[in-house]
Amino acid sequence: MYNLDPIAIIESPYQEKFAVPRQPRLVPSATARVKLLGELNCLEAVRGIEQFSHLWLLFLFDKNLSSGWKPTVRPPRLGGNERIGVLASRSTFRPNGIGMSAVELKGVVKQEEQIYLELGSVDLVNGTPIVDIKPYIPYSDAIPEAKGGYADNEPSRSDVIFSQSALNTLQNLPQGQTQQAVIAEVLAQDPRPAYKKNRPDPREYAVNLYDLNVKFTVNEQLVTVTTIERF
C-alpha cells in the first residue's frame, strides 16, 4: 500500500473542470503558479530548477477520485462516440487518478515565507494537488518522430466575439485585457460536450474563470460571450 502526499497545489484561473483546456499550452495567455507545501516550501528544494525552461507536473485528479473508472472511455477528440481503452487515453477518470502535464517555467518567486513556481499555460483546475515535479529534458522527453494517434493534430478553434455588455465589464477590471484574452482562448476550444458540436444548440452556457462567471452561446463555429459577472 502506498500513500501520496501532495507537495504543492496549483493556483490557476480555472475554478471548475468545465472549460479547462484538454492539454497544456492551448491557452497561452493563462498563466498559473505552483505553491509549494510543507518541507518542500524552501529555496533549497528548487535550487537549480531555473536552468530548465519546462517542467513535468504530476498531479491528482482530485475532483474525480470518488467517481471510479472504467476500462474504456469516449475521448472528446473522437466525438464522444467511439470507445477506446482508458490506458490509450488521457481521460481524467483513471485507475489511480494521476495526471501529468509539461509546462513552461517562468521563474521562482519568494513572497515572505512562501515559495512559488511561476508557470506558463496549464490545464489544471485551481487547487489541484501536485504530487511531484520533475525537469523536462528535451533530448529524452521530446521525440520528433512520435505518433499521436487520434490526437496527432491540435484541435480546431472557433471564433469568439464579445457583446458590448461583456466588454464594458472587462474594461472596468484591473486585469480586464488579460482576462479577455484568456476567456477568448478558452472558449475558442468550444468546451461543450463533444456530442453537442456541429448541432443546433440554443442553450446559454456559463464557466467560472478567475472571479468571473462568463456566459456564452455557440452557433456553429462562432462563440458569443453574452454576459460577464463578478462573483
Stockholm file with secondary structure:
# STOCKHOLM 1.0

chainA/1-231         MYNLDPIAIIESPYQEKFAVPRQPRLVPSATARVKLLGELNCLEAVRGIEQFSHLWLLFLFDKNLSSGWKPTVRPPRLGGNERIGVLASRSTFRPNGIGMSAVELKGVVKQEEQIYLELGSVDLVNGTPIVDIKPYIPYSDAIPEAKGGYADNEPSRSDVIFSQSALNTLQNLPQGQTQQAVIAEVLAQDPRPAYKKNRPDPREYAVNLYDLNVKFTVNEQLVTVTTIERF
#=GR chainA/1-231 SS CCCCCCSEEEECSBCSSTTCCSSTTSSTTCCEEEEECGGGCSGGGGTTGGGCSEEEEEEECTTTGGGCCCSEECCGGGTTTSCEEGGGSCCSCCSSCEEEEEEEEEEEEEETTEEEEEESSCCCCTTCEEEEEEECCHHHHCCTTCCCGGGCSCCCCCEEEECHHHHHHHHTSTTHHHHHHHHHHHHTTCCSCGGGTTSCCCCCEEEEETTEEEEEEEETTEEEEEEEEEC
#=GC SS_cons         CCCCCCSEEEECSBCSSTTCCSSTTSSTTCCEEEEECGGGCSGGGGTTGGGCSEEEEEEECTTTGGGCCCSEECCGGGTTTSCEEGGGSCCSCCSSCEEEEEEEEEEEEEETTEEEEEESSCCCCTTCEEEEEEECCHHHHCCTTCCCGGGCSCCCCCEEEECHHHHHHHHTSTTHHHHHHHHHHHHTTCCSCGGGTTSCCCCCEEEEETTEEEEEEEETTEEEEEEEEEC
//
